[in-house]
Amino acid sequence: MKADMLIKNAKVFTADSNNPQATALAVKDGRFVYVGDEAGLAAYEGEVTDLGGKFIMPGIIDSHVHVTFAAGYEYVKPGVWIPCSGKQEILDFMADHIRKNPGMDCYYFDLETKQLNGASLAKEDLDAICPDSELRITEAEGHSVWINSKLIARHGITDDTPDPVPGLSYYVRKDGHVTGNIFEGAAEMPVLIDGAMDLTDEQVDAAIQRWIDFSVKNGVSCVFDAGIPGLNAFNERVYDRLRKMDRHGKLPVYVDGCHVISSAREVEEGLRELKRLRAEYDTEHLKIHTLKIFIDGTLKIHTAAMVEPYADVQKTGITALNKEEFADLLKKLNEEGLDLHLHTVGDAASRVVLDGVELARKELGDSFRVRVTAAHLWVQNDEDMDRFAKLGVIANYTPAWHSGNIGGKPYELWRRLIGEKRASNMYRCKTLWDTGALVTWSSDDIVFSDFQTWSPYLGMEVGMTRMTSEKTLAPDINKTDEPFVPLDEKMGIEEMIIGYTINGAKQLGIEASKGSIEAGKDADFLVFDNDLLTAEHEGFSNNLPKDVYLGGKKIN
């Protein structure tokens, strides 16, 4: 048989459990036709390339990213970091900045909630220092904001505006009046990427192209885009631009998209919209068949749902759906052949998912076919660890966070929030992997910036080391003083590659064509000068592929 490409003398990590290592490949018409030893190449005709022992692996699958969100956030003016703590000091800093920079339409600031030392900010505080322009403060994780009256008015927020998910995604009120503090999801996101729908097609395309260039350089061949709560219109607008790019042969990355809902009352409309999107956005490299829900929030602002109360505020947080609502949703998704992806930070959130899947499986039996992915999983309860494998729930982690998700000594912060026991048992990916659960990896950032935090090699490094050292290619603010416990949750390099390849393909439902180097699959593969299997773990983030192939064609 004549082949388009023949490779020998390579070290091939196939991510195929039946044939994990190979030294030779043959590619024809964009697919692998042979994977094995060099003797097998005798059956093929064509010029043979000797790689001199270079390392080959499948194209990377990043199974939770925010391309659509980041494309809108690309044009949001960066906030000024507030370097002080205490309410009055924070207000004085902002007032001084406004005086030194007069005449701006909107002033943007960033801070950590802990800098308030337990105090609260309200629109009256912000109006006093900024009466004539809009003002927005974004909490560092991007899960809450504070805005002044001018910005409240422009977004049409009133005392009567309903909370999308009371207790989770909501407008903070005092004596029945909105304060300008907004939490989570559908309530917050329209303010966070304010003006996204006003961007031109050229601006959106330029943002997408920056992401494409990064993906090609790093060998990211497939992604799951996790969408934007409360802004499905902009979500779809980006998908429309991606569809146009793909039809013109300009989208070299496979994008698996979603539609986002926030609560049980949105299920019926959400299913109708998702079915429409599945039909309308179906090109070679763009598919949409997944519903996305933020089941809970995040730890720092106490919106993550916990089985036991937080250590500092003695509350547990809530989930967007209960287990019965979740099971009912799963039955409807199952009927339509659709999938589900969930933001689950706290152990109560993942428990709702597991309980709901268990209820649905009991009723549907062998006919159950929904791919259910629980993402993030910062805190998990011991009682639930073996249920992922038993129930077939996919566990998606963002390993770049496994150094503690902040710089310095992260354990101290988490201990204050959730107590010593839970703080010393976060991100338990190895334990879950060893139960036989399907574990996938992702980058999950909402800002493109210089793409350092989007790097799969950063994820691989921190997944293996549980720290971000001076050797790590990462922002200085993320550098940590020591590895983040528990140290027995460190992963091996083969596990990191499998989670970024074949496991990711299984999450997306494309394992028949992608995710591993096997005869009959798309020839998406990466060539490295460095052997990733033996590379030093510290500094692993500095790796980049020398050559990137998609469908048998070199694209970098």
C-alpha positions in Angstrom: 0.0 0.0 0.0 1.2 3.5 -0.8 1.3 5.8 2.2 1.5 9.6 2.4 3.9 9.5 5.4 6.1 6.8 6.9 8.0 7.3 10.1 10.5 5.1 11.8 12.9 5.2 14.7 10.5 7.2 16.9 9.5 6.7 20.5 5.7 6.7 20.2 3.4 6.9 23.2 0.2 5.9 21.6 -2.3 6.3 24.6 -3.7 3.0 23.3 -3.8 0.5 26.2 -3.7 -2.4 23.8 -0.5 -1.1 22.1 1.0 1.5 24.3 4.4 1.9 22.7 5.5 1.9 19.0 8.5 2.9 16.9 6.9 3.3 13.5 3.9 4.9 11.9 2.2 5.0 8.5 -0.3 7.7 7.5 -2.6 7.8 4.5 -5.5 10.2 3.7 -5.2 11.9 7.0 -5.4 8.7 9.2 -3.0 6.3 10.8 -3.0 3.0 8.8 -0.2 1.4 10.7 1.2 1.7 14.2 3.9 -0.7 15.4 7.5 -1.7 14.9 9.6 -0.9 11.9 9.3 -4.3 10.4 5.7 -3.6 9.7 6.6 -0.7 7.4 7.6 -3.2 4.7 4.0 -3.4 3.7 3.9 0.3 2.7 5.4 2.3 -0.1 6.7 5.8 0.3 9.5 7.9 1.6 10.5 7.0 5.1 11.4 9.7 7.7 13.9 8.6 10.4 13.1 10.6 13.5 16.3 9.6 15.3 14.4 8.5 18.5 12.3 11.6 18.9 9.1 11.4 21.0 5.6 11.3 19.5 2.3 11.5 21.4 -1.3 12.1 20.3 -2.7 15.6 19.9 -3.7 17.2 23.2 -7.3 17.4 24.2 -8.1 20.2 26.7 -11.5 19.2 28.0 -12.6 22.3 29.8 -11.7 25.8 28.4 -13.5 29.1 27.9 -12.8 30.2 24.4 -16.1 32.1 24.0 -15.8 33.8 27.4 -12.1 34.8 26.8 -12.9 36.1 23.3 -15.3 38.6 24.9 -13.0 39.4 27.9 -10.2 40.1 25.5 -11.4 43.7 25.0 -12.3 44.4 28.7 -9.9 46.9 30.1 -7.7 45.1 32.8 -8.5 46.1 36.3 -6.1 47.9 38.5 -5.0 45.7 41.4 -5.8 47.1 44.8 -2.6 46.5 46.9 -4.0 47.3 50.3 -6.5 45.8 52.8 -9.3 47.2 55.0 -12.4 49.0 53.6 -11.3 52.6 54.1 -7.8 51.9 52.7 -9.4 50.3 49.6 -11.7 53.2 49.0 -8.9 55.7 49.5 -6.7 53.8 47.0 -9.5 53.9 44.4 -10.3 57.5 45.0 -6.7 58.5 44.5 -6.5 56.5 41.3 -9.6 58.2 40.0 -8.3 61.7 40.9 -5.1 60.9 39.0 -6.9 59.5 36.0 -9.9 61.8 35.4 -12.5 61.6 32.7 -12.7 57.8 32.2 -16.1 56.3 31.3 -15.5 53.4 33.6 -12.9 52.6 36.3 -11.9 48.9 36.7 -10.3 47.4 39.8 -9.5 44.0 41.2 -9.2 42.6 44.7 -9.5 39.5 46.9 -12.5 39.4 49.2 -10.2 38.7 52.1 -8.7 42.2 51.7 -12.0 43.6 53.1 -11.3 42.0 56.4 -14.9 41.0 56.8 -16.3 44.4 55.8 -18.7 44.9 52.9 -18.8 47.3 50.0 -22.0 48.9 48.7 -22.9 51.1 45.8 -23.1 54.1 48.2 -19.4 53.6 49.0 -18.5 53.5 45.4 -20.8 56.4 44.4 -19.1 58.6 47.0 -15.7 58.2 45.3 -17.0 57.9 41.7 -20.3 59.8 41.2 -19.8 60.7 37.6 -18.4 57.6 35.9 -19.1 53.8 36.1 -17.0 51.8 38.5 -16.5 48.0 38.8 -14.4 45.9 41.2 -13.9 42.3 40.2 -13.1 39.7 42.8 -9.8 38.0 41.9 -11.4 34.6 40.9 -14.0 36.4 38.7 -17.0 35.0 40.5 -18.3 38.2 42.0 -18.2 41.9 41.4 -19.0 45.3 43.1 -20.5 48.0 40.9 -21.7 51.6 41.5 -25.1 53.1 40.7 -24.3 54.2 37.2 -23.3 50.7 36.2 -26.3 49.2 38.0 -28.6 51.5 36.1 -27.1 50.8 32.7 -27.5 47.1 33.2 -31.2 47.6 34.2 -30.7 46.0 37.6 -33.4 47.1 40.1 -34.6 46.0 43.5 -37.2 43.9 41.7 -34.7 42.1 39.4 -35.1 38.4 40.2 -32.0 36.4 41.3 -31.1 33.7 38.7 -30.4 31.2 41.4 -31.3 32.5 44.9 -28.4 31.8 47.3 -25.9 31.0 44.5 -26.2 33.5 41.6 -27.8 36.6 43.0 -27.8 40.3 43.7 -26.9 41.1 47.3 -29.6 43.1 48.9 -29.9 45.1 52.1 -33.4 46.0 53.4 -34.7 44.9 50.0 -32.4 47.2 48.0 -29.6 46.0 45.7 -26.2 46.9 47.0 -24.2 46.6 43.9 -22.5 43.3 45.0 -23.3 40.5 42.6 -22.5 36.9 42.9 -21.9 34.2 40.3 -23.1 33.1 36.9 -26.1 34.5 35.1 -26.3 37.5 37.5 -22.6 38.5 37.3 -21.3 37.5 33.8 -23.2 40.2 31.8 -21.4 42.8 34.0 -18.1 41.0 33.9 -17.8 41.0 30.1 -19.8 44.1 29.6 -20.0 45.2 26.0 -19.2 41.8 24.4 -22.1 42.0 22.0 -20.9 45.3 20.8 -17.6 43.9 19.5 -17.1 43.8 15.7 -16.8 40.5 13.9 -13.2 41.5 13.2 -12.5 41.9 16.9 -14.0 38.6 17.7 -12.1 36.9 14.9 -8.8 38.4 16.0 -9.4 37.1 19.6 -10.2 33.7 18.3 -7.1 33.7 16.0 -4.9 34.4 18.9 -6.3 31.3 20.6 -5.9 29.2 17.5 -2.2 30.3 17.1 -1.6 29.3 20.7 -3.3 26.0 20.3 -1.4 25.1 17.1 1.9 26.1 18.8 1.2 23.9 21.8 -0.3 21.0 20.0 -3.9 21.4 21.4 -6.0 19.6 18.7 -9.4 19.4 20.5 -11.2 21.4 23.3 -14.4 21.4 25.2 -15.6 25.0 25.4 -17.5 25.4 28.7 -19.5 28.5 27.8 -20.7 31.5 29.6 -23.7 31.6 32.0 -26.2 34.4 31.3 -24.6 35.2 27.9 -25.6 32.5 25.6 -26.1 35.0 22.8 -22.4 35.9 22.8 -21.5 32.3 23.2 -23.4 31.5 20.0 -21.9 34.5 18.3 -18.4 33.1 18.8 -19.6 29.7 17.6 -20.9 31.4 14.5 -17.5 32.9 13.8 -15.8 29.5 14.5 -18.3 27.9 12.0 -17.4 30.4 9.4 -13.7 29.8 9.9 -14.2 26.0 9.7 -16.1 26.3 6.4 -13.2 28.3 5.0 -10.6 25.8 6.2 -9.3 28.1 8.9 -10.2 26.2 12.1 -7.5 23.6 12.8 -8.8 22.8 16.3 -11.8 20.6 17.0 -14.2 22.6 19.3 -16.9 20.8 21.2 -19.3 23.5 22.4 -22.2 23.8 24.9 -25.3 25.7 25.9 -25.4 27.0 29.5 -28.4 27.1 31.8 -28.5 28.1 35.5 -31.4 26.5 37.1 -34.1 23.8 36.9 -36.7 26.3 35.5 -34.5 26.8 32.4 -34.3 23.1 31.5 -37.0 23.0 28.8 -35.9 26.1 27.0 -32.3 25.0 27.4 -33.0 21.6 25.8 -34.7 23.3 22.8 -31.8 25.7 22.3 -29.2 22.9 22.6 -31.0 20.8 20.0 -31.1 23.8 17.7 -27.4 24.4 18.2 -26.6 20.8 17.6 -28.4 21.0 14.2 -27.0 24.4 13.1 -23.4 24.1 14.3 -22.2 20.8 12.8 -19.1 21.3 10.7 -15.9 19.2 10.6 -14.3 20.8 13.6 -17.3 22.2 15.5 -20.0 20.2 17.3 -22.4 21.2 20.1 -24.2 18.5 22.0 -23.6 19.3 25.7 -25.6 21.2 28.3 -23.5 23.1 30.9 -24.6 24.0 34.4 -22.8 25.7 37.3 -24.0 23.4 40.1 -22.2 25.6 42.7 -19.6 28.4 42.9 -16.2 28.8 44.5 -14.6 28.5 47.9 -13.3 32.0 48.5 -16.7 33.6 48.4 -18.5 30.7 50.1 -20.6 29.8 47.0 -19.2 26.3 46.6 -21.6 23.8 48.1 -20.2 21.9 51.0 -21.4 18.8 52.8 -20.1 20.2 56.1 -20.2 24.0 56.9 -17.3 26.3 56.1 -14.9 26.7 59.0 -15.1 30.5 59.0 -18.8 31.3 58.4 -20.7 28.1 59.4 -22.8 27.9 56.2 -22.7 25.2 53.5 -23.7 27.0 50.3 -26.4 25.6 47.9 -26.6 23.8 44.6 -28.4 25.0 41.5 -30.4 21.7 41.3 -31.3 19.1 43.8 -30.8 15.4 43.1 -34.4 14.8 41.9 -34.2 17.7 39.5 -30.9 16.5 38.3 -32.2 13.0 37.7 -35.2 14.4 35.8 -32.8 16.5 33.6 -30.7 13.4 32.9 -33.7 11.5 31.7 -34.6 14.3 29.2 -31.0 14.5 28.0 -30.9 10.7 27.6 -34.0 10.8 25.4 -32.4 13.4 23.1 -28.9 11.8 23.0 -27.3 14.9 24.6 -24.5 15.2 27.2 -24.0 17.2 30.4 -21.0 19.1 31.8 -21.0 20.5 35.4 -19.1 23.1 37.4 -18.7 21.2 40.8 -16.2 22.7 43.3 -17.6 21.6 46.6 -18.3 18.0 47.8 -22.0 18.7 48.1 -22.1 19.7 44.4 -20.5 16.5 43.2 -22.7 14.5 45.6 -25.8 16.0 43.9 -24.4 14.9 40.6 -23.6 11.4 41.7 -27.0 11.0 43.5 -28.8 12.3 40.4 -27.0 9.9 38.1 -27.7 7.0 40.5 -31.4 7.8 40.5 -31.5 8.1 36.7 -29.5 4.9 36.1 -31.9 3.0 38.4 -34.8 4.0 36.3 -33.2 3.8 32.8 -30.9 0.8 33.4 -28.8 -0.1 30.4 -30.4 2.5 28.2 -28.6 5.3 30.1 -26.2 6.9 27.7 -25.5 10.5 28.9 -21.9 11.4 29.2 -21.8 13.3 32.6 -18.7 15.2 33.5 -18.1 16.8 36.9 -15.4 19.5 36.5 -13.0 21.0 39.1 -13.7 18.9 42.2 -11.7 20.9 44.7 -13.1 19.1 47.7 -14.5 15.6 47.6 -16.1 13.5 50.4 -14.5 10.2 51.3 -17.9 8.5 50.9 -18.2 9.5 47.3 -14.7 8.7 46.0 -15.6 5.2 44.5 -18.9 6.3 43.1 -17.5 8.1 40.0 -16.2 4.8 38.6 -19.3 2.8 39.6 -21.7 5.4 38.1 -19.7 6.2 35.0 -19.3 9.9 36.0 -16.3 11.5 34.3 -14.0 13.6 36.6 -12.4 16.6 35.1 -9.6 18.4 36.9 -7.6 21.5 36.2 -4.1 20.3 37.3 -2.5 23.7 37.1 -4.5 24.5 40.2 -3.1 21.6 42.2 -0.3 23.7 43.7 -3.1 25.3 45.7 -4.5 27.6 43.0 -2.7 30.7 44.5 0.9 31.5 45.1 2.9 31.5 48.4 1.4 29.2 51.1 -2.1 28.3 49.8 -2.8 25.8 52.6 -3.1 28.7 55.0 -6.0 30.2 53.1 -7.9 27.0 52.6 -7.4 26.0 56.2 -9.0 29.2 57.3 -12.0 28.7 54.9 -12.7 24.9 55.2 -10.6 23.7 58.1 -7.5 21.6 58.4 -8.9 18.2 57.4 -10.5 19.4 54.1 -7.7 21.8 53.3 -5.1 19.0 53.5 -7.2 16.8 51.2 -8.0 19.0 48.1 -7.7 18.0 44.4 -7.7 14.2 45.1 -7.2 13.2 41.4 -4.8 10.3 42.0 -7.2 8.7 44.5 -10.0 9.0 42.0 -7.9 7.7 39.1 -7.0 4.6 41.1 -10.6 3.8 41.6 -10.9 3.2 37.9 -12.9 6.5 37.2 -12.3 8.2 33.9 -10.2 11.3 34.7 -9.6 14.1 32.2 -7.5 17.3 32.4 -8.1 20.9 31.4 -6.8 24.4 31.7 -10.0 26.4 32.5 -9.0 30.0 32.3 -11.3 32.9 31.3 -8.6 35.3 30.1 -6.2 34.7 27.1 -3.5 37.2 28.3 -0.2 35.6 27.4 -1.7 32.1 27.5 0.7 30.8 30.1 -2.1 29.4 32.3 -3.6 27.7 29.2 -0.6 25.6 28.6 -1.2 21.8 28.9 2.5 21.4 29.8 1.9 23.6 32.9 -1.0 21.4 33.8 1.2 18.3 33.4 4.0 19.8 35.5 1.8 20.8 38.4 -0.2 17.6 38.2 3.1 15.8 38.7 4.7 18.1 41.3 1.8 19.7 43.2 3.8 23.0 43.2 4.8 25.9 41.0 8.5 26.5 41.4 11.0 29.0 40.0 11.6 26.6 37.1 7.9 26.6 36.2 6.7 28.6 33.2 3.9 30.4 35.0 3.0 33.8 36.3 5.1 34.9 39.3 1.9 35.4 41.3 1.3 31.6 41.1 4.7 30.5 42.4 4.5 28.5 45.6 6.9 28.0 48.5 6.4 24.2 48.8 4.4 21.3 47.3 0.6 21.3 48.1 -0.6 18.5 50.2 -1.6 15.7 49.9 1.6 14.7 48.1 0.3 11.2 47.4 -2.1 12.8 44.9 0.8 13.5 42.5 0.3 12.0 39.1 2.8 10.2 36.8 3.6 11.5 33.3 1.8 8.7 31.5 -1.3 9.4 33.5 -1.1 13.1 32.6 -0.7 12.3 28.9 -3.6 9.8 29.0 -5.8 12.3 30.7 -5.0 14.9 28.1 -5.5 12.5 25.1 -7.7 9.3 25.0 -9.6 10.1 28.2 -10.4 13.6 26.9 -11.6 12.0 23.6 -13.9 9.7 25.6 -15.4 12.7 27.5 -16.2 14.4 24.2 -17.5 11.2 22.6 -14.9 11.2 19.8 -12.7 8.3 20.9 -13.5 6.4 17.7 -11.5 8.9 15.7 -9.2 10.9 18.1 -7.3 10.7 21.3 -4.8 7.9 20.6 -2.4 6.8 17.9 -4.2 3.8 16.4 -4.8 2.5 12.9 -8.0 4.0 11.5 -7.9 7.2 13.7 -7.2 10.7 12.6 -3.5 11.4 12.3 -3.3 14.1 15.0 0.1 13.8 16.7 3.0 15.8 18.1 6.7 15.4 17.7 9.1 16.5 20.5 12.9 16.7 20.6 12.6 15.9 24.3 11.4 12.6 25.6 8.4 13.6 27.8 8.4 10.3 29.6 11.8 10.9 31.1 11.8 14.7 31.2 12.4 16.4 34.6 9.1 17.2 36.3 10.1 20.6 37.6 10.3 22.9 34.6 8.2 20.5 32.5 6.0 23.4 31.5 8.8 24.7 29.3 8.3 21.9 26.8 6.8 22.6 23.4 6.3 20.3 20.4 8.7 20.7 17.5 6.1 19.6 14.9 2.3 19.5 15.1 0.2 17.4 12.8 -3.5 17.5 12.3 -5.0 14.9 10.0 -1.6 14.0 8.8 -0.7 17.5 7.8 2.0 19.6 9.5 0.2 22.8 10.7 2.9 24.7 12.7 
